[in-house]
Amino acid sequence: MPTSINTSDHLLDVRGLETQFDTESGALRAVDDVSLYIDEGETLGLVGESGCGKSVTALSIMRLIQSPPGKIVGGQIWYQGTDLLAISEQDMRRIRGSSIGMIFQEPMTSLNPVLTIGRQLTETLELHLKMTKSQANTRAAELLEMVGLPDAEDRLRTHPHQLSGGQRQRVMIAIALSCNPKLLIADEPTTALDVTIQAQILELLKSLASELGTSLLIITHNLGVVARYANRVNVMYAGKIRESASSIDLYATPRHPYTVGLLRSVPRLDIGTTDRLIPIDGEIPDGTNLPSGCAFRNRCQWAVERCADESPSFETVSDGHTSACYEWQRVRSESEATVT
C-alpha cells in the first residue's frame, strides 16, 4: 500500500526520486532528487547529455533497475493514484507493459533474437489482455499495420535480424502500444536511425499518441526533437533537473547556463551561416565524486563564489518556468543576444 497520501491530479508525478549504483569508487548517484510530472494527453521532453541520468530515470519509473548494483533509495512515483515504489513486484508487472509502455533505446538488443516478431507481440496480448492465440495473432497483425509495416501477416513470421533498423523500431512501438497504455516512455526512440527514418518514427509516435490519447515521455539528447514534439521540457544534468519550462519558453528564453550551452552548441536555421557553434567546455563530472555546490559550475561562464558552497534550488522565473541557478537573471540578459 502507498506510504503516504497522493494529492496530485497528474497522470504521473515523480517526487524526489533518488537512484544510485554501487561501484568500486563508491555510490554513484545517477538520479538525485528528481521531480517531474506528466498530465493526461501531454508530451514531456527530458533532455541532456549522455550520462546525465535520463535513461536511469525512465528505468526507475518502470522499476527495471538491476539490483545489484543499482537501487532506488528514495522518493515516490505516483501513477494514477498509486505509488509505484510501494506496491509489490507482482502488481508492478500488471502495470508494466499494459498501463505504462516503454520503447527502449536499441531495438536489436531489446527484441528477442530467437523469437518471431509475432510471438513477441502476442505474448503481451495474451498475458495482459487475456486474448486467445487466434485473437492475439489477429491483433498483432493490426498493430503492425497501425505502425506502418506492410505485409503484416508475413512480418509476424520473421525474426528481428530479418528487419531493418527502422522496421525493428516500428515493431518496438507496436509492442509498447499493444495494450493501449495511458503512458508511453520513449527512451532515445531514434538512436542509430538515419535522419529520414528518424522523422518518420517521431511523426508516427506523435500521431499514434494523439489518436490513442496516450501521454508521452520522450527522452533524448536531440533538442530538435523536443522543439517539435514536446509540450514541456525538463533539462537534466548530473542526475538533477536543472530547468523546466514549456518548449516555447525554453527555446526563446533559457534561464540556466546548461540549457544555454546546449542551444549554442547545435546547428540552427535561424542564425547566420557564418556564426560559429559554441561547445560546452569540459565534461560531465564523475558521479561518484561530484564537486561541491552546483555540479555545472566548473563548466559555467556565469559561476560565482556562491555556486561552490551549495547547490541552488529551483526558482520560479516566470509562469510555469523554473531554473536551479543563482544567476538566472544574468543568464537571461547576457545570453539573449546569442541564443534568441
Steps between C-alpha positions, in 0.01 A plus 500: 500500500615859438690643795346846471200678354505603136376856450598529134268519200781413256505170312861447611656693787860419593613655827855509634610188313849374591672206330858398559745231390767341717840517328859431598546878536195536724130575456412665169191721520356455152167662594517758777177649639318508165142626489288518185141453392299412190133578444257296294552549127821698554844449345795572730858521377793399720829621351868508589839360408571128508563388857285764668244251637217511246477127429546408866205727581285310250615160624430612858144596407456153351679339798747332267819601680724195523582422862780462580671734426214750464222591740238766549581655837240775531200682361152417377361418155127569498311355204121526488482529876745221584860530615681255273784467750262379771330214311614140456699379199197294393278810498771694314513233229128552441561872440824463305426432134126552534430839658857630450689407183866560422704519181862419578806658341624223272237269344755241388599432860149550642327252270559129562709372206367141519127582511292609204358849488154349527579314822652808660179690426252230594671421831409845636144476370445157650653595835339839561178490295433124541451454124490158340779407260277570200385836635857600584624413150226709342572793731876469440450535125279805559771657717767453234273662244432785743874578528542495123655158434373351171419129456420471868408130486840414351684724749355302790703198388831686468778539758655834606820450296290482183374859546668835452568735793196711422278194470624364833426833665145487361462153651616639835237773475234242416594293806501806725156609376347153483299535822399864444711643785415830666870592505771422247869552583720534190868476594707635209248353252704597192848388608710360210237587239570724201344845494207426269400190700534699824242747375262220398527329839444823694201601288358151547545519878335839524206410278436169679523665842250763389268242345505272805504777763832377637733722701857495374837539671772552237855457624764636264816705461360644175363847573331511160282206599354666808458833321259339256325238710501591871257726687745544788869430547713402800875551464711250696865516603705279736193322632289810570235701317653845439225682308136438421277698264267478205690420182421848364636677810804276529618569148411868500623592848727237659579577864769247590862510375487133404191553283668799335806285433291225341324748272823671398667172407248373243439627144200729457323625189427841652862611541753614241704247307823670610416474872709240680355239730614539860561164671474456877850480645592200714297187565241361740665446841554158654176401670688344790694820566282798414635847579351690791217738428369512143630206295511717185709783650835382359358528147295816555597849384258658749624315812556707814652417838163400643466224240779304670336511842158349446289357221231748389135410540232573243384858458192606305615736227159528330170316490576130452874564459751406772879497513749366756754781460602789726588715200198436278437872457855555370457196277186658361651839419837381369389197298208641303719650230658164416210261560187678380 
